[in-house]
Amino acid sequence: MWFLPKINLIKMNRLTFLLFCLFVGDTLCAPLVCIQENQCLSGKTMSGTKSKKFDAFFGIPYAKPPTGNLRFSEPEPAERWNGTLDCTKEKPICIQENVLIPNPTVDGSEDCLYLNVYRPRSANGYLFRKPLPVMIFIHYGGLFSGTITPYLLGPEYFMDTGSVILVLMQYRLGSLGFLTTGDLECPGNFGYKDQTMAMRWVKENIGCFGGDTNSITLFGQSAGAVSAHMHMLSPLSKGLFHRAIVQSGNAIAPYNFPVTNPLAQAREQARVLDIPNADNLTSAEIVRELRKIDASTLVRSANKMKFFSVDPIVLFRTAIEPHSPTAFMCENPIEIVKKGNFNHIPWMTGLVPNEGIVRAGAILTNATVLEELNENFDNVMPQLMQISATGDDLATFWEKAKNFYFNGQAHVNDTNWQQFVDIFSHRAFYHPFLKTTEAYVNYADVNVNPVYLYKFSYRGNYSYSLAFTGTTRDFGVGHCDDLIYLFRSPALFPNGLAVDSMDNQMKNILVRTWISFAISGKPKEWTIMDKCRKENFNPICQYQHFTNGPSEDIRVSTSQDFDMPAMKLWDELKEYW
């Protein structure tokens, strides 16, 4: 048995430490990365689904805790530390109440601006022949909930490939992330600004992890997709990423329409918290008083601002800010998209068939809420659809919509549940998807910055509708179901994907598609289809369609089918162009 002398690994320089680990073996060395002199991070080693090892660094601070006077303020870079930071344990989630799931509770902390970095092991353990492409994922949750825990967003499928470095960040949520007074006292968009600061941290430091700072792909799903798209529109984020994947979300969706009177909403927030004289306070006074409120009380109070059940789901959202050096968005996203005045980069974006299950499912499976809806159908439904028309225009349009989806009936039941899901899907996802992609091909040079469209219709053994409804009722392929084949989620699906299953094959296809786009800006796994351009956008470009085949297999094909009659109906509102 040989003797290993006592060595202070912390004081070793990075190269010496790596060479030492190669000599004595990985088992004696936790992953260590130094981003500056005497500023290091110690991670842990994890196993992928194929027995491959990878390194995980949890809870890396990218901004100061947004507490005290930093609540409702621009994020500030994290304090420098000396020595080695323990990054082997997860940090608390950003404080939230996830009303998308049954029986929600308030959980988390304001001190939550951290990110996780995952990197694969190379054949010799640590050293890569060349820097790896980087993928930054922004989590879902309607801008009011969500987490980056590996129990829901496990990195194993990406790490199994050994091809990319994966980063996930937390950001402020709900009123803490998106409340605004409409002026510089509380300009808003703090959650987006947190994301931008995290992206800047990645740009500056990911090279120390073996990442390629010139090959960063931003991707997100649902609210994460809204966020990724918003970063394409914001000058604050330009240059921090090179490609984008936008899954089931959109910056110009109705749930992201800027609040018409942000100061009035801020006053309402103060009022429901019983802040004295809320209606007469200045914006500065409102912010000062809100900073005094316990964070849990503040988050829970949003329920008093809802008009029906937990609606509107997205209460605090994108703000149109006054011009300032730190402004994230100074113009309505619709106008930016309409003018083509955004960052043109290689872009992949897509949908699933039953997007609307994210909200419709919880209503359909809750007898009390469904009864309340049916009793007030003609009053509640236009509000749920966030229709901007008023008066006679609203009455005329809603009558058309009701005839289109419900054959004129003013109720939802087991015979028309699919139509109820469809109205949510078309309004919140399909229509803005169509308008945005059409605008993109009108302005972008698609030979340099192409756009690739997909529809994910594959139905496997699992569905996120379990999380939204608390039931195993089959609602088809719904919102978030594509994530089952990108991220391991043991908290929801503990049995995982069987190695010899069709689900596992689907996972391999989807992960390879995402990674090939991140590496080259082109999804090489796709079947051959025409380049998406203005001339062939009729009624939409060809998109890649992932679905179940006729013989218990997977079919990957091209299609141009789209729900155009529904799109023409929503066009009548003229909310876009």
C-alpha positions as CSV (number, residue, x, y, z in Angstrom):
1,M,0.0,0.0,0.0
2,W,1.4,3.4,-1.0
3,F,1.4,6.6,1.0
4,L,-0.2,9.8,-0.2
5,P,1.5,12.9,1.4
6,K,-0.8,15.6,3.0
7,I,-1.4,18.2,0.4
8,N,-3.5,21.4,0.5
9,L,-5.6,21.1,-2.7
10,I,-7.1,24.5,-2.2
11,K,-3.8,26.3,-2.6
12,M,-2.9,24.3,-5.8
13,N,-3.2,26.2,-9.0
14,R,-5.8,24.7,-11.4
15,L,-3.5,22.9,-13.7
16,T,-1.5,21.3,-10.9
17,F,-4.7,20.2,-9.3
18,L,-6.0,18.6,-12.6
19,L,-2.6,16.8,-13.1
20,F,-2.7,15.6,-9.5
21,C,-6.2,14.2,-10.0
22,L,-5.2,12.4,-13.2
23,F,-2.4,10.8,-11.2
24,V,-4.2,9.7,-8.1
25,G,-7.6,9.1,-9.7
26,D,-11.0,10.8,-9.7
27,T,-12.1,9.2,-6.5
28,L,-9.9,11.4,-4.4
29,C,-10.8,14.6,-6.0
30,A,-14.0,16.5,-6.0
31,P,-14.5,18.6,-9.2
32,L,-12.8,22.0,-8.7
33,V,-13.1,25.1,-10.9
34,C,-11.3,28.4,-10.2
35,I,-12.9,31.4,-12.0
36,Q,-10.4,33.9,-10.6
37,E,-7.3,33.7,-8.4
38,N,-8.3,32.4,-5.0
39,Q,-12.0,32.2,-6.1
40,C,-12.9,28.6,-6.7
41,L,-15.9,26.3,-6.7
42,S,-16.1,22.7,-5.5
43,G,-18.7,20.5,-7.0
44,K,-19.7,16.9,-6.9
45,T,-19.7,14.0,-9.3
46,M,-22.9,12.4,-10.5
47,S,-23.8,9.5,-12.7
48,G,-25.8,9.7,-15.9
49,T,-28.3,7.1,-17.1
50,K,-25.6,5.3,-19.1
51,S,-23.1,5.1,-16.2
52,K,-21.2,8.0,-17.5
53,K,-20.0,10.4,-14.9
54,F,-20.5,14.2,-14.9
55,D,-19.7,17.1,-12.7
56,A,-22.4,19.2,-11.0
57,F,-21.9,22.6,-9.4
58,F,-25.0,23.7,-7.5
59,G,-25.9,27.1,-6.1
60,I,-23.3,29.3,-7.8
61,P,-24.2,32.9,-6.8
62,Y,-24.4,35.2,-9.8
63,A,-26.1,38.2,-8.1
64,K,-26.5,39.6,-4.6
65,P,-29.5,38.4,-2.6
66,P,-32.3,40.7,-3.7
67,T,-33.4,41.5,-0.1
68,G,-33.9,44.7,1.8
69,N,-33.4,47.7,-0.4
70,L,-32.5,45.4,-3.3
71,R,-36.1,44.1,-3.4
72,F,-37.7,45.7,-6.4
73,S,-34.3,46.9,-7.6
74,E,-31.9,46.0,-10.4
75,P,-29.8,42.9,-9.7
76,E,-26.2,43.5,-8.6
77,P,-23.3,41.2,-9.2
78,A,-22.6,38.7,-6.5
79,E,-20.0,39.5,-3.9
80,R,-16.5,38.1,-4.5
81,W,-15.5,35.3,-2.1
82,N,-12.0,34.1,-1.1
83,G,-11.1,30.4,-1.2
84,T,-13.3,27.6,-2.3
85,L,-17.1,27.8,-2.3
86,D,-19.0,24.6,-1.6
87,C,-21.2,24.0,-4.6
88,T,-22.3,20.5,-3.7
89,K,-25.8,21.3,-2.4
90,E,-28.9,22.9,-4.0
91,K,-30.0,26.4,-2.9
92,P,-33.6,27.2,-2.0
93,I,-36.0,28.0,-4.8
94,C,-37.1,31.5,-5.4
95,I,-40.1,32.2,-3.1
96,Q,-43.3,31.3,-4.9
97,E,-46.8,29.8,-4.8
98,N,-47.3,27.5,-7.7
99,V,-51.0,27.8,-8.4
100,L,-50.6,25.6,-11.5
101,I,-50.7,22.5,-9.2
102,P,-53.4,21.3,-6.8
103,N,-53.2,22.6,-3.2
104,P,-50.2,25.0,-3.6
105,T,-48.2,26.4,-0.7
106,V,-45.8,29.2,-0.4
107,D,-42.2,27.9,-0.5
108,G,-38.7,29.2,-1.1
109,S,-36.5,32.2,-0.2
110,E,-35.8,35.7,-1.6
111,D,-32.1,34.7,-1.4
112,C,-32.3,32.6,-4.5
113,L,-30.2,34.1,-7.4
114,Y,-28.1,31.1,-8.1
115,L,-27.3,28.9,-11.0
116,N,-26.3,25.3,-11.6
117,V,-23.6,24.1,-14.0
118,Y,-23.3,20.6,-15.3
119,R,-20.4,19.4,-17.4
120,P,-19.6,15.9,-18.8
121,R,-16.4,14.1,-18.0
122,S,-14.1,13.5,-20.9
123,A,-12.2,10.2,-21.4
124,N,-9.4,11.4,-19.1
125,G,-11.7,12.7,-16.5
126,Y,-11.5,16.5,-16.7
127,L,-9.7,17.8,-19.7
128,F,-11.5,18.4,-23.0
129,R,-9.8,18.5,-26.4
130,K,-11.6,21.7,-27.2
131,P,-14.2,23.9,-25.4
132,L,-17.7,22.5,-25.4
133,P,-20.9,24.3,-26.6
134,V,-23.0,25.7,-23.8
135,M,-26.7,25.4,-23.4
136,I,-28.5,27.7,-20.9
137,F,-32.0,26.6,-19.9
138,I,-34.6,29.0,-18.5
139,H,-37.2,27.1,-16.4
140,Y,-41.0,27.1,-16.8
141,G,-43.6,28.3,-14.3
142,G,-45.6,31.3,-15.6
143,L,-43.1,33.8,-14.3
144,F,-44.5,33.2,-10.8
145,S,-43.2,29.6,-10.1
146,G,-40.6,27.1,-11.1
147,T,-37.3,25.6,-10.0
148,I,-34.0,24.2,-11.4
149,T,-33.8,21.2,-9.0
150,P,-32.5,18.0,-10.7
151,Y,-35.5,16.2,-9.3
152,L,-37.6,18.0,-11.9
153,L,-35.0,19.1,-14.5
154,G,-32.3,16.5,-14.2
155,P,-29.4,17.0,-16.6
156,E,-28.6,13.3,-17.2
157,Y,-29.9,13.0,-20.8
158,F,-27.7,15.9,-22.0
159,M,-24.7,14.8,-19.9
160,D,-25.0,11.2,-21.3
161,T,-24.0,12.6,-24.7
162,G,-20.8,14.2,-23.4
163,S,-21.3,17.0,-25.9
164,V,-22.4,20.1,-24.1
165,I,-22.2,22.1,-20.8
166,L,-25.6,22.7,-19.4
167,V,-26.5,25.8,-17.2
168,L,-29.8,26.4,-15.4
169,M,-30.5,29.6,-13.4
170,Q,-33.1,30.8,-10.9
171,Y,-34.7,34.2,-11.2
172,R,-37.1,36.3,-9.2
173,L,-40.8,35.4,-9.6
174,G,-44.2,36.9,-9.2
175,S,-44.4,40.4,-7.8
176,L,-40.8,40.2,-6.6
177,G,-39.7,39.7,-10.2
178,F,-42.2,41.6,-12.3
179,L,-44.1,44.2,-10.3
180,T,-43.7,47.7,-11.7
181,T,-44.9,51.2,-10.9
182,G,-44.4,52.3,-14.5
183,D,-41.5,54.7,-13.6
184,L,-37.9,54.5,-12.5
185,E,-38.9,53.9,-8.8
186,C,-39.8,50.4,-9.8
187,P,-39.2,49.9,-13.5
188,G,-40.0,46.1,-13.4
189,N,-38.6,43.2,-15.5
190,F,-36.4,42.3,-12.6
191,G,-36.8,38.5,-13.3
192,Y,-35.6,39.1,-16.9
193,K,-32.7,41.2,-15.7
194,D,-31.7,38.5,-13.3
195,Q,-31.6,36.1,-16.3
196,T,-29.5,38.6,-18.2
197,M,-27.0,38.9,-15.3
198,A,-26.9,35.1,-15.1
199,M,-26.2,34.9,-18.9
200,R,-23.5,37.5,-18.5
201,W,-21.9,35.4,-15.7
202,V,-21.9,32.4,-18.1
203,K,-20.3,34.5,-20.8
204,E,-17.6,35.6,-18.5
205,N,-16.9,32.4,-16.6
206,I,-18.0,29.3,-18.4
207,G,-14.7,29.0,-20.2
208,C,-13.2,28.0,-16.8
209,F,-15.5,25.0,-16.9
210,G,-14.4,24.0,-20.4
211,G,-17.3,25.8,-22.2
212,D,-17.1,27.7,-25.5
213,T,-18.0,31.3,-24.8
214,N,-18.6,31.8,-28.5
215,S,-21.2,29.0,-28.7
216,I,-24.0,29.6,-26.3
217,T,-27.6,28.5,-27.0
218,L,-30.4,29.9,-24.9
219,F,-33.5,27.7,-24.5
220,G,-36.6,27.6,-22.4
221,Q,-40.0,26.1,-22.2
222,S,-43.3,27.9,-21.3
223,A,-42.4,31.0,-19.2
224,G,-38.8,30.0,-20.0
225,A,-39.7,30.2,-23.7
226,V,-41.3,33.6,-23.2
227,S,-38.0,34.6,-21.5
228,A,-35.8,33.2,-24.2
229,H,-37.8,35.1,-26.8
230,M,-37.8,38.2,-24.8
231,H,-34.0,38.1,-24.7
232,M,-34.0,38.0,-28.5
233,L,-36.0,41.3,-28.4
234,S,-34.0,43.0,-25.6
235,P,-30.9,45.1,-26.4
236,L,-29.7,44.3,-22.8
237,S,-29.1,40.7,-23.7
238,K,-27.6,41.1,-27.2
239,G,-24.3,39.3,-27.6
240,L,-24.8,37.0,-24.6
241,F,-26.0,34.1,-26.7
242,H,-25.8,32.9,-30.3
243,R,-28.8,30.6,-30.8
244,A,-32.3,30.2,-29.2
245,I,-34.8,27.4,-28.8
246,V,-38.3,28.6,-27.8
247,Q,-40.6,25.8,-26.6
248,S,-44.3,26.3,-26.1
249,G,-44.2,30.0,-25.3
250,N,-43.9,33.4,-26.9
251,A,-43.1,37.0,-26.0
252,I,-46.3,38.3,-27.7
253,A,-48.7,35.8,-26.1
254,P,-51.7,37.4,-24.4
255,Y,-50.5,36.3,-21.0
256,N,-47.4,38.5,-21.6
257,F,-49.3,41.6,-22.8
258,P,-47.9,44.4,-20.6
259,V,-50.3,45.6,-17.9
260,T,-52.2,48.7,-19.1
261,N,-51.9,50.7,-15.9
262,P,-48.9,49.4,-13.9
263,L,-49.2,52.0,-11.1
264,A,-52.8,51.0,-10.5
265,Q,-51.7,47.4,-10.2
266,A,-49.0,48.3,-7.8
267,R,-51.6,50.3,-5.7
268,E,-53.8,47.2,-5.8
269,Q,-50.9,45.1,-4.5
270,A,-50.5,47.6,-1.7
271,R,-54.2,47.7,-1.0
272,V,-54.7,43.9,-0.6
273,L,-51.8,44.0,1.9
274,D,-53.8,46.6,3.9
275,I,-51.1,49.2,3.5
276,P,-52.7,52.5,4.8
277,N,-53.7,55.1,2.3
278,A,-52.6,52.9,-0.6
279,D,-54.6,54.9,-3.1
280,N,-52.8,58.1,-2.4
281,L,-49.2,56.9,-2.1
282,T,-46.6,57.9,-4.6
283,S,-44.8,55.2,-6.5
284,A,-41.7,55.7,-4.2
285,E,-43.9,55.4,-1.1
286,I,-45.5,52.2,-2.5
287,V,-42.2,50.6,-3.1
288,R,-40.9,51.6,0.4
289,E,-44.0,50.1,2.0
290,L,-43.8,46.9,0.0
291,R,-40.2,46.4,1.0
292,K,-41.3,46.2,4.6
293,I,-43.7,43.3,4.0
294,D,-42.7,39.7,4.8
295,A,-42.0,37.9,1.6
296,S,-44.4,35.0,2.2
297,T,-47.2,37.4,3.0
298,L,-46.4,39.4,-0.2
299,V,-46.5,36.3,-2.4
300,R,-49.7,34.9,-0.8
301,S,-51.5,38.2,-1.2
302,A,-51.5,37.8,-5.0
303,N,-54.5,35.5,-4.6
304,K,-56.6,38.5,-3.5
305,M,-56.0,40.1,-6.9
306,K,-57.6,37.3,-9.0
307,F,-61.0,37.6,-10.7
308,F,-61.7,33.8,-11.0
309,S,-60.2,30.9,-9.2
310,V,-56.4,31.5,-9.7
311,D,-56.8,33.6,-12.8
312,P,-55.2,35.5,-14.2
313,I,-52.5,33.0,-13.9
314,V,-49.7,35.5,-14.9
315,L,-50.6,38.5,-12.9
316,F,-47.2,40.3,-12.9
317,R,-45.6,40.3,-16.3
318,T,-43.5,42.2,-18.9
319,A,-43.2,45.9,-18.2
320,I,-42.6,48.7,-20.8
321,E,-39.8,50.6,-19.0
322,P,-38.8,54.3,-19.1
323,H,-35.5,54.6,-21.0
324,S,-32.5,54.1,-18.8
325,P,-29.1,52.3,-19.2
326,T,-30.4,49.3,-17.3
327,A,-33.8,49.0,-19.1
328,F,-34.6,45.6,-20.4
329,M,-37.7,46.5,-22.5
330,C,-38.7,50.0,-23.5
331,E,-41.3,49.1,-26.1
332,N,-44.2,46.7,-26.4
333,P,-42.8,43.3,-27.5
334,I,-45.6,43.3,-30.2
335,E,-44.1,46.4,-31.8
336,I,-40.6,45.1,-31.7
337,V,-41.6,41.8,-33.4
338,K,-43.8,43.7,-35.9
339,K,-40.9,45.9,-37.0
340,G,-38.4,43.1,-37.0
341,N,-36.2,45.2,-34.6
342,F,-34.8,42.3,-32.7
343,N,-31.7,40.1,-32.6
344,H,-31.7,37.8,-35.6
345,I,-30.0,34.5,-34.7
346,P,-30.6,30.9,-35.7
347,W,-33.8,30.0,-34.0
348,M,-35.8,26.8,-33.4
349,T,-39.4,27.0,-32.0
350,G,-42.3,24.7,-31.6
351,L,-45.5,23.6,-30.0
352,V,-47.4,20.5,-28.7
353,P,-51.0,19.8,-29.6
354,N,-52.8,20.4,-26.3
355,E,-50.9,23.4,-24.9
356,G,-54.0,24.6,-23.2
357,I,-54.1,21.7,-20.8
358,V,-51.8,23.8,-18.6
359,R,-54.9,25.7,-17.4
360,A,-57.9,23.9,-18.9
361,G,-56.9,20.6,-17.2
362,A,-57.2,22.0,-13.7
363,I,-60.6,23.5,-14.4
364,L,-61.9,20.3,-16.1
365,T,-60.9,18.1,-13.2
366,N,-62.2,20.4,-10.4
367,A,-66.0,20.1,-10.2
368,T,-66.4,23.2,-8.0
369,V,-64.4,25.5,-10.3
370,L,-66.0,24.0,-13.4
371,E,-69.5,24.6,-12.0
372,E,-68.5,28.2,-11.2
373,L,-67.3,28.7,-14.8
374,N,-70.4,27.3,-16.3
375,E,-72.6,29.5,-14.2
376,N,-70.7,32.6,-15.4
377,F,-69.6,31.3,-18.8
378,D,-70.1,34.4,-21.0
379,N,-68.6,36.7,-18.4
380,V,-65.6,34.7,-17.3
381,M,-64.5,33.1,-20.6
382,P,-63.6,36.4,-22.4
383,Q,-61.6,37.4,-19.3
384,L,-59.8,34.0,-19.3
385,M,-59.0,34.5,-22.9
386,Q,-57.7,38.1,-22.1
387,I,-59.6,39.6,-25.0
388,S,-58.8,43.3,-25.2
389,A,-62.0,44.3,-27.1
390,T,-64.7,46.0,-25.0
391,G,-68.4,46.8,-25.3
392,D,-70.2,45.8,-28.5
393,D,-66.9,44.7,-30.1
394,L,-66.3,42.2,-27.3
395,A,-69.9,40.9,-27.4
396,T,-69.8,40.4,-31.2
397,F,-66.4,38.7,-31.1
398,W,-67.2,36.5,-28.2
399,E,-70.4,35.3,-29.9
400,K,-68.3,34.3,-32.9
401,A,-65.8,32.5,-30.7
402,K,-68.4,30.7,-28.7
403,N,-70.0,29.5,-32.0
404,F,-66.6,28.4,-33.3
405,Y,-65.5,26.4,-30.3
406,F,-68.7,25.4,-28.5
407,N,-71.4,25.4,-31.1
408,G,-73.0,28.4,-29.3
409,Q,-73.3,26.5,-26.0
410,A,-72.4,28.4,-22.8
411,H,-71.0,25.5,-20.9
412,V,-68.2,22.9,-20.8
413,N,-68.7,19.2,-20.1
414,D,-67.3,15.8,-21.1
415,T,-68.6,16.2,-24.7
416,N,-66.7,19.4,-25.5
417,W,-63.6,19.3,-23.2
418,Q,-61.3,19.1,-26.2
419,Q,-62.7,22.3,-27.6
420,F,-62.2,23.9,-24.2
421,V,-58.5,22.9,-24.3
422,D,-58.3,24.1,-27.9
423,I,-59.5,27.6,-27.2
424,F,-56.7,28.0,-24.6
425,S,-54.2,26.4,-27.0
426,H,-55.1,28.6,-30.0
427,R,-55.4,31.8,-28.1
428,A,-52.3,31.6,-25.9
429,F,-49.9,29.6,-28.0
430,Y,-50.8,28.8,-31.6
431,H,-51.8,32.3,-32.7
432,P,-48.8,34.2,-31.3
433,F,-46.6,31.4,-32.6
434,L,-47.9,31.9,-36.2
435,K,-47.6,35.7,-36.0
436,T,-44.1,35.7,-34.6
437,T,-42.7,33.2,-37.1
438,E,-44.3,35.0,-40.0
439,A,-42.8,38.3,-38.8
440,Y,-39.4,36.6,-38.5
441,V,-39.2,35.4,-42.0
442,N,-40.3,38.8,-43.3
443,Y,-37.3,40.5,-41.7
444,A,-34.5,38.0,-41.0
445,D,-32.0,36.8,-43.6
446,V,-32.9,33.2,-43.2
447,N,-29.8,32.1,-45.2
448,V,-27.7,33.4,-42.3
449,N,-30.1,33.1,-39.4
450,P,-32.7,30.4,-40.2
451,V,-35.8,29.5,-38.3
452,Y,-36.8,25.9,-37.7
453,L,-40.3,24.9,-36.7
454,Y,-41.5,21.7,-35.0
455,K,-44.6,20.2,-33.5
456,F,-44.2,17.5,-30.8
457,S,-47.2,15.2,-30.9
458,Y,-45.6,12.0,-29.5
459,R,-47.6,10.4,-26.7
460,G,-45.6,8.3,-24.4
461,N,-46.2,6.6,-21.0
462,Y,-46.2,9.8,-19.0
463,S,-47.7,13.3,-19.2
464,Y,-47.3,16.5,-17.2
465,S,-51.1,16.6,-17.0
466,L,-50.6,14.5,-13.9
467,A,-49.0,17.6,-12.2
468,F,-51.6,20.0,-13.5
469,T,-54.6,18.0,-12.5
470,G,-53.5,15.6,-9.9
471,T,-55.2,12.8,-11.9
472,T,-54.2,10.2,-14.5
473,R,-56.9,11.2,-16.9
474,D,-55.6,11.1,-20.5
475,F,-55.5,14.6,-22.1
476,G,-53.3,13.7,-25.0
477,V,-50.0,15.4,-25.6
478,G,-50.1,18.5,-23.4
479,H,-48.0,21.4,-22.2
480,C,-44.5,20.4,-20.9
481,D,-44.7,16.9,-22.3
482,D,-41.7,17.5,-24.6
483,L,-39.7,18.0,-21.4
484,I,-40.1,14.4,-20.5
485,Y,-37.6,13.5,-23.2
486,L,-35.1,16.3,-22.5
487,F,-34.8,16.3,-18.7
488,R,-35.0,13.4,-16.2
489,S,-37.8,14.2,-13.7
490,P,-37.7,11.6,-10.8
491,A,-40.0,13.7,-8.6
492,L,-42.8,13.3,-11.2
493,F,-41.9,10.1,-13.0
494,P,-39.8,8.0,-10.6
495,N,-39.7,5.0,-12.9
496,G,-38.0,6.8,-15.6
497,L,-37.7,5.7,-19.2
498,A,-37.1,2.0,-19.7
499,V,-33.9,1.4,-21.8
500,D,-35.7,-0.7,-24.4
501,S,-38.8,1.5,-24.6
502,M,-40.1,3.7,-27.3
503,D,-40.0,6.6,-24.9
504,N,-36.3,6.1,-24.5
505,Q,-35.9,6.1,-28.3
506,M,-37.9,9.4,-28.4
507,K,-35.6,10.8,-25.8
508,N,-32.5,9.9,-27.9
509,I,-34.1,11.6,-30.9
510,L,-35.1,14.8,-29.1
511,V,-31.8,15.2,-27.2
512,R,-29.8,14.7,-30.3
513,T,-31.9,17.2,-32.2
514,W,-31.5,19.9,-29.5
515,I,-27.7,19.2,-29.2
516,S,-27.1,19.3,-32.9
517,F,-28.8,22.7,-33.1
518,A,-26.7,23.9,-30.2
519,I,-23.5,22.8,-31.9
520,S,-24.2,23.8,-35.5
521,G,-27.3,26.1,-35.5
522,K,-29.1,23.4,-37.4
523,P,-31.2,20.4,-36.2
524,K,-29.3,17.7,-38.2
525,E,-31.6,14.9,-36.9
526,W,-34.5,16.3,-38.9
527,T,-35.9,14.9,-42.2
528,I,-35.2,17.1,-45.2
529,M,-37.6,20.0,-45.6
530,D,-37.7,23.3,-47.3
531,K,-36.0,26.3,-45.7
532,C,-38.5,28.4,-43.9
533,R,-38.7,31.7,-45.8
534,K,-41.3,34.3,-46.7
535,E,-42.0,32.8,-50.1
536,N,-43.2,29.4,-48.7
537,F,-44.9,30.6,-45.6
538,N,-48.4,29.4,-46.7
539,P,-50.2,28.8,-44.4
540,I,-47.0,28.3,-42.5
541,C,-43.6,26.9,-43.3
542,Q,-43.0,23.1,-43.2
543,Y,-42.4,22.0,-39.7
544,Q,-40.9,18.8,-38.3
545,H,-43.6,16.6,-36.8
546,F,-42.8,14.1,-34.0
547,T,-45.6,11.7,-33.5
548,N,-46.4,8.0,-32.9
549,G,-46.2,5.8,-35.9
550,P,-48.8,3.2,-36.9
551,S,-46.8,0.2,-35.7
552,E,-45.9,1.2,-32.2
553,D,-42.9,3.2,-33.5
554,I,-41.9,6.8,-33.8
555,R,-42.7,8.8,-36.9
556,V,-40.7,11.9,-37.8
557,S,-42.1,13.7,-40.8
558,T,-42.8,17.1,-42.3
559,S,-46.1,18.9,-42.3
560,Q,-47.7,22.2,-43.0
561,D,-51.1,21.5,-41.4
562,F,-52.2,24.3,-39.0
563,D,-55.4,25.4,-37.5
564,M,-55.9,28.3,-39.9
565,P,-59.7,28.8,-39.4
566,A,-59.0,29.4,-35.7
567,M,-56.1,31.7,-36.5
568,K,-58.3,33.8,-38.8
569,L,-60.8,34.1,-36.0
570,W,-58.2,35.5,-33.6
571,D,-56.9,37.7,-36.3
572,E,-60.2,39.6,-36.1
573,L,-59.1,41.1,-32.8
574,K,-56.3,43.0,-34.7
575,E,-54.1,42.8,-31.6
576,Y,-51.0,42.2,-33.6
577,W,-51.1,43.4,-37.2
